[in-house]
Amino acid sequence: MKKVILGLLVAGAYSLVSADGKAIYAKCAACHGEDGKNKALGKSAAIAGQDAATILKKIKGYKAGTLNQYGQGQLMKGQVSSLSDDDMKAVADYIATLK
């Protein structure tokens, strides 16, 4: 019984500190839309329907300053610069659910 309670406490603590992709995406939605179907600033392709690995690769490229799709590299770098690796993965996983 003690192990079960300890396990639940650890799982609960982890969920409090784990990244919330949907919450992180709230900042993205201003340009990409709540459903990810907007062409951000009328320039980019919609991000809805892209797989998590592709999204994560792009976010990492923007953060590193090595990606400049649609001339949005500097803007996107500023948007993702504060994201941790866990944040980037969480938001990429969330975006992948947008269809």
C-alpha positions as CSV (number, residue, x, y, z in Angstrom):
1,M,0.0,0.0,0.0
2,K,2.8,2.4,0.9
3,K,4.4,1.7,-2.5
4,V,1.2,2.5,-4.3
5,I,0.8,5.8,-2.4
6,L,4.4,6.7,-3.0
7,G,4.0,5.9,-6.7
8,L,0.9,8.1,-7.0
9,L,2.7,11.0,-5.2
10,V,5.7,10.7,-7.6
11,A,3.4,10.6,-10.6
12,G,1.5,13.6,-9.4
13,A,4.7,15.6,-8.8
14,Y,5.9,14.7,-12.2
15,S,2.8,15.9,-13.9
16,L,3.1,19.2,-12.0
17,V,6.5,19.8,-13.5
18,S,6.1,18.2,-16.9
19,A,5.6,20.4,-19.9
20,D,2.1,21.1,-21.0
21,G,2.1,21.3,-24.8
22,K,-1.4,22.7,-25.1
23,A,-0.5,25.5,-22.6
24,I,2.7,26.3,-24.5
25,Y,0.8,26.3,-27.8
26,A,-1.4,29.1,-26.5
27,K,1.4,31.6,-27.5
28,C,1.6,30.0,-31.0
29,A,-2.1,30.2,-31.6
30,A,-2.0,33.9,-32.1
31,C,-0.4,33.4,-35.5
32,H,-1.0,29.7,-36.3
33,G,-4.6,29.6,-35.1
34,E,-6.2,27.5,-32.3
35,D,-6.4,24.6,-34.7
36,G,-3.0,25.1,-36.4
37,K,-4.6,25.7,-39.8
38,N,-3.7,29.4,-40.2
39,K,-0.9,30.5,-42.5
40,A,1.0,32.5,-39.9
41,L,1.3,36.1,-40.9
42,G,-0.1,35.0,-44.3
43,K,3.3,33.5,-45.1
44,S,3.8,30.0,-43.7
45,A,2.2,26.7,-44.4
46,A,-0.4,25.4,-41.9
47,I,1.2,23.3,-39.1
48,A,-1.8,21.2,-38.4
49,G,-1.4,17.6,-39.7
50,Q,2.4,17.6,-39.4
51,D,4.0,14.8,-37.4
52,A,5.7,15.5,-34.1
53,A,9.2,14.7,-35.3
54,T,9.0,17.2,-38.1
55,I,7.6,19.9,-35.9
56,L,10.3,19.2,-33.2
57,K,13.0,19.4,-35.9
58,K,11.7,22.7,-37.1
59,I,11.3,24.2,-33.6
60,K,14.9,23.2,-32.8
61,G,16.1,24.7,-36.1
62,Y,14.4,28.0,-35.3
63,K,15.8,28.0,-31.8
64,A,19.3,27.3,-33.1
65,G,18.9,30.0,-35.7
66,T,19.6,27.6,-38.5
67,L,16.0,27.6,-40.0
68,N,14.5,30.5,-41.8
69,Q,11.4,29.2,-43.6
70,Y,9.2,31.8,-45.2
71,G,11.6,34.5,-43.9
72,Q,10.3,33.9,-40.4
73,G,13.5,32.6,-38.8
74,Q,14.2,35.6,-36.6
75,L,10.6,36.0,-35.5
76,M,10.3,32.3,-34.7
77,K,13.7,32.2,-32.9
78,G,12.3,34.8,-30.5
79,Q,9.2,32.8,-30.0
80,V,10.9,29.5,-29.2
81,S,14.2,30.8,-27.5
82,S,12.9,30.3,-24.0
83,L,11.6,26.7,-24.6
84,S,13.4,23.8,-22.9
85,D,13.9,20.5,-24.6
86,D,10.9,19.1,-22.7
87,D,8.8,22.2,-23.7
88,M,9.7,21.7,-27.4
89,K,8.8,18.1,-27.3
90,A,5.5,18.7,-25.5
91,V,4.4,21.4,-27.9
92,A,5.5,19.4,-30.9
93,D,3.5,16.4,-29.6
94,Y,0.5,18.7,-29.1
95,I,0.7,20.2,-32.5
96,A,0.8,16.7,-34.0
97,T,-2.7,16.1,-32.6
98,L,-4.1,19.1,-34.5
99,K,-5.8,17.8,-37.7
